[in-house]
Every structure is written in structure tokens, then in C-alpha cells.
Amino acid sequence: MRRWLVGLAIAAGGCREPLPAASNADVVDSAGVQVITSRTPAWGDKPQWKVATSPSLTLGGLAGDPALDFVGIVGARRLDDGTLVVANGGTGELRWFSPEGKPVRSVGGRGAANAPFSAIASLYAIGDTLLVWDPRARVLTRLGAAGAVLRQDTLRMADSTRRFAILGAFSDGALLAEAGVAIELKDREPGLVRPGRGLFRFGNGVSDSIDVLPGEELRLTITDGRPVLTAVPFGLGSRLTVLPNGYVTSAGDRNEVEEHDERGELRRIIRWPGARLPVTTDDIDRQGRALLGSAGTGTQRAQLDSIWRDMPKPDSLPAIIGMMADPRALAWVRRGMHVADTDTEWWVIAKDGTWLGSVMLPGTAAPLDITGEWIVLRTVDPNRIERVEVRRIKR
């Protein structure tokens, strides 16, 4: 069993919440942890859920209208009444839109007088209560559905100098946060390393260490006697999504996710078949052009291109590169795909751990929120214009 739990600071208290029984999958118990393995998708060859090919609502891309000019969208939530709230990271503000897409109000913003926050790194929700994380001030702001500030809390870890990010909120109001884990490089052999991602639970003003995940894959080399870490093209990275009463993680290297309760205790390991796709010459060419952009000309450009091509690359793409919670399922899991693929495949895992099948999304779209019948997407066109789309999910 692949386990990435290291040095847990807290043992889970109380009785476990009963897990739904898996159907259409093999279930075994290993040291009190369910291991659920699907052999085939429960939907068979025909997907049962589909995302509409055209949006029901599109926001953004209108020149001259500041309310609809988005830069650095970091989150969005569709409320129960159809209101859409968008977190625009570039201006540090929340923007409200009616179900028809008309601007209603904005809260926060850089330079705004008496603004409750001036920077936004993430937006989460517990019901219709919105949670905004300002990493500069280290302040979490809770707002009502209409934008009224309900509460503000300054968050600190035991080591007050340690930087961290908020990853999501549990239904009881506690938060899941992440902070990097230091890695000792002295006397370490060159090769691949994955510095850890430390997970912490913030509750009642206290941060407790609950888990450590493998971080982004890096390559360690020694240059002039000094260790140097560089990113690995097409490298592995762990992925995570927060549930009302826990979270789901993937190390990225196989078709496998782990479900944990909100205190980090491993509940289930969920597996389904499928091989990682190979890294192709076309992937390398396209990724190189995307990374280099218009950098350099002539000889300089040729040198940059040579450096890119000489960088060691893995034989296979990551198995998993994204994850999103769904109130009607456990999670949608994004498959690692080729750079040229115009659509992305998302595996859907049911609440009971069964692999249901796949849902396809546009390659330029990233999901921000999934509700009962709707999905909210962030899209970026070739001119780097950001938009928010709302599409119906046909379940």
C-alpha cells in the first residue's frame, strides 16, 4: 500500500463516520482501511453525465467595462439563487453578478477605502457563507451571500514566520491549510526529489499538523559544488480537493486517490485501471513553445531552445493533474493528457468509491465550482482574455 502519511501530530478522535458501500467494485479491508478497486466504469461505454457544449452564461471579455474585465481569477461560486460571485485576484475584489450576468456589487479591492481586504488568493464557501483569504494580511474574511462582512480572523501558525496557503473549508468551519516542508540537500545525491507539502487543520484559532503529501517533482543537480533545484518538465505533483468532512489526495503517479477525514486519518484507497500516457515529441515541442513564448531572438532563442530540449524529461505524463469536489459524487479527477488535446478527460468517482466513467471539458477551461446541475469554469483564450462560464451538467 502506498502511504504518504508521515509523523501525524494528531490521532483522529471519536468514531468514524460510516462509509457508503461500494458497488461495481472489489472492496477489501487492509488494517482498517477500505481498498476499493474498480475494474470497469460503472457507466459502461456511454457516459451518463455530460457538460453542455455551450455555456448558459458567460462573463468577461468586454473591453471598457471594469466589472467584466477579469485578471487573475482565483475562484468563483454559484449561490443557491443563481447569483455568481467571482474572486478577481488581479484587483483583489469579489464581484457579484445576477443569475442573468448583470453586475450587482463588488467588495474589497486594492486602494478601496475601508475595504475589508485588498488581496485575494482563494475563495471558498460553506453554504452561502463566503470565505476570502488575504495572504498579505493573513486574514480570513467571512461574508454573507450579499457581501456583508460577518467575521474576520488573523491566522497564525505556531511558527509565526512560516508562510502558508488556505486550501479549503470543512462544513464545521475548520480550514485546511498547506505549508512547505524543508528538505535537506546537503550530501544528497543528484536526482529527482519531491519536497513535502505539509497539511494543517485550523480550528478554534489553533493549527494542527495532520498530513504530509509529496510535492512537485524537482531535479537536484550540483553546480560549482552547490545544490540546485529545477522544475521537471511533465513532472509529478500531488493533487487535492476538500470535502465537507475531509479531503481527497493523489500523488499523481497512478490511477489512485486516497480519502481522508478532516483530521488526516486515511479512510479509503480508491483505484481504477489505466496506463499513463507517454511523453511524445509533439508534447515536448508544444510545451517548449508555450514556455519560451517570444523570449529571445536569433542565437539567443536557439540557445534557449537547446536548453529546453536538453532538459531530462520523463517517459510518461502524470496520471493525475487535477481534482474537483462534486456534491453529487466524491470527486472529479483530471487525467494527465497530451499538450495538443483540445478536450480534457475527468474521471468521476462516486461517493461509494466506484469509478463511474468520464466527463469531458474544454482544454482551455478549469473548473472553479460544481453544484447540483451546474459547473463554473474559468477560460482563457489565445489572447489571454479571461472569462467565467456557467454550463449545465446533464446528469
C-alpha positions, -999 to 999 in steps of 0.1 A, spaced: 0 0 0 14 34 -10 11 57 21 24 93 23 14 99 59 44 110 79 46 119 116 10 127 122 6 151 151 -29 142 160 -48 109 162 -84 111 149 -108 112 178 -142 96 182 -159 71 160 -156 71 122 -185 82 101 -199 51 83 -187 49 47 -211 42 18 -208 6 5 -191 4 -29 -209 -11 -58 -195 -25 -90 -160 -27 -75 -138 -50 -54 -136 -40 -18 -110 -53 7 -101 -42 42 -64 -35 49 -56 -26 85 -90 -9 89 -87 10 56 -110 2 27 -93 -5 -6 -118 -1 -35 -107 -13 -70 -130 -8 -100 -123 -30 -130 -145 -12 -155 -165 21 -153 -200 17 -139 -214 37 -168 -200 13 -193 -190 27 -227 -216 55 -227 -210 85 -203 -241 92 -182 -231 127 -173 -223 154 -199 -213 190 -196 -231 212 -222 -210 222 -252 -222 258 -249 -223 280 -218 -256 292 -204 -238 323 -191 -205 339 -200 -189 368 -181 -159 388 -191 -141 398 -223 -159 432 -226 -135 460 -233 -141 492 -214 -163 476 -187 -143 472 -155 -169 450 -139 -164 424 -167 -127 428 -171 -111 399 -153 -74 395 -144 -61 366 -124 -94 349 -115 -87 327 -84 -122 314 -76 -160 316 -82 -191 303 -65 -226 299 -78 -250 305 -49 -283 287 -44 -303 316 -60 -281 316 -91 -260 346 -81 -224 342 -92 -196 355 -71 -162 359 -88 -128 364 -70 -107 386 -92 -72 382 -79 -57 410 -101 -77 437 -83 -82 419 -50 -120 421 -51 -151 400 -50 -177 407 -77 -214 397 -76 -234 391 -107 -271 383 -110 -283 350 -125 -286 368 -158 -250 381 -156 -256 417 -147 -230 433 -123 -246 438 -88 -218 449 -64 -181 445 -56 -164 442 -22 -127 447 -14 -101 458 -38 -67 475 -38 -69 511 -29 -106 510 -20 -115 530 11 -124 509 42 -121 477 21 -122 445 43 -94 430 21 -71 442 -6 -58 409 -19 -74 375 -26 -56 343 -30 -86 320 -28 -124 319 -24 -143 291 -6 -178 287 7 -197 269 35 -233 270 23 -239 307 13 -212 319 36 -182 330 16 -146 328 28 -119 350 14 -82 345 21 -59 375 20 -23 361 22 -7 395 27 -25 404 58 -31 367 67 -67 375 73 -97 352 66 -129 372 59 -163 355 62 -191 373 42 -228 367 38 -243 359 5 -250 396 -1 -214 407 8 -218 418 44 -187 411 65 -196 386 92 -162 380 108 -125 384 102 -97 363 117 -60 367 116 -44 333 112 -10 323 125 8 291 128 30 281 158 59 294 138 46 328 130 71 334 102 60 303 83 41 310 51 10 290 43 -20 288 19 -56 280 26 -68 251 6 -105 248 16 -131 248 44 -148 219 62 -185 220 70 -178 227 107 -159 259 98 -124 245 103 -99 252 75 -74 230 56 -41 248 51 -7 240 34 29 249 42 60 237 25 83 212 42 120 219 43 142 194 25 179 188 35 200 189 3 235 187 19 253 155 9 222 144 -11 228 125 -43 217 143 -75 184 131 -89 147 135 -85 133 149 -52 97 157 -41 97 182 -12 68 176 11 35 196 13 26 198 50 -12 199 57 -26 217 87 -61 220 102 -71 254 115 -98 252 141 -106 275 171 -75 295 164 -52 265 166 -32 249 137 -26 212 139 -3 192 116 -23 163 101 -6 151 69 23 154 45 19 149 8 47 146 -18 52 179 -35 61 189 -71 88 168 -87 122 186 -89 156 177 -102 186 181 -79 219 189 -96 252 201 -82 267 232 -99 300 246 -87 297 225 -56 262 239 -47 229 221 -49 204 235 -75 168 225 -78 149 229 -111 114 220 -122 109 188 -141 91 191 -174 59 169 -172 69 161 -137 46 146 -110 28 167 -84 2 158 -57 -34 170 -61 -60 176 -35 -97 186 -32 -115 194 0 -148 178 10 -173 189 37 -159 163 61 -124 155 48 -102 157 17 -91 135 -13 -55 134 -25 -34 119 -53 3 115 -56 -1 119 -93 17 88 -104 -11 63 -108 -49 60 -111 -54 61 -73 -68 86 -48 -69 85 -10 -98 98 10 -90 112 45 -112 126 72 -107 162 83 -81 152 109 -59 134 83 -69 98 91 -68 76 60 -103 62 53 -102 47 18 -79 40 -11 -97 41 -44 -82 26 -76 -92 21 -112 -74 8 -143 -55 28 -169 -19 35 -180 -1 68 -180 2 84 -215 37 87 -230 56 120 -233 58 125 -271 80 147 -293 49 168 -301 44 173 -263 80 185 -259 77 208 -290 44 224 -279 54 228 -243 87 244 -253 70 269 -275 45 277 -247 72 282 -221 96 302 -242 69 323 -258 86 352 -277 117 351 -255 150 358 -273 158 362 -310 183 346 -333 212 329 -315 197 336 -280 165 319 -290 184 289 -304 203 286 -271 171 288 -250 155 261 -272 186 239 -269 185 243 -231 148 232 -231 155 202 -253 185 191 -233 165 191 -200 158 155 -189 122 145 -193 102 115 -181 89 88 -204 53 93 -192 29 121 -184 15 122 -149 -16 100 -143 -35 127 -125 -31 165 -128 -63 179 -112 -92 173 -88 -125 189 -80 -152 180 -54 -188 174 -65 -217 174 -41 -232 145 -61 -201 125 -63 -168 121 -43 -146 139 -68 -138 146 -105 -102 136 -112 -84 151 -142 -63 127 -163 -29 138 -175 -32 143 -213 -12 154 -242 -5 191 -248 -23 191 -281 -55 176 -267 -84 201 -272 -106 185 -245 -97 172 -211 -109 140 -196 -121 140 -160 -128 106 -142 -158 107 -119 -155 88 -86 -188 81 -68 -194 87 -31 -191 50 -26 -157 49 -42 -169 34 -76 -153 47 -108 -184 58 -127 -168 69 -160 -155 101 -177 -167 137 -183 -151 158 -210 -143 195 -205 -128 221 -230 -90 221 -228 -90 259 -221 -113 255 -191 -106 250 -154 -134 242 -131 -140 266 -102 -172 252 -87 -196 223 -92 -231 224 -79 -261 202 -84 -268 209 -121 -241 235 -129 -203 238 -133 -185 271 -132 -154 273 -154 -125 298 -159 -115 300 -196 -85 318 -212 -85 325 -249 -54 328 -271 -52 365 -264 -51 357 -226 -86 371 -221 -102 355 -190 -138 346 -188 -162 328 -165 -186 304 -179 -216 286 -164 -225 254 -181 -253 229 -173 -243 193 -163 -267 168 -178 -267 140 -152 
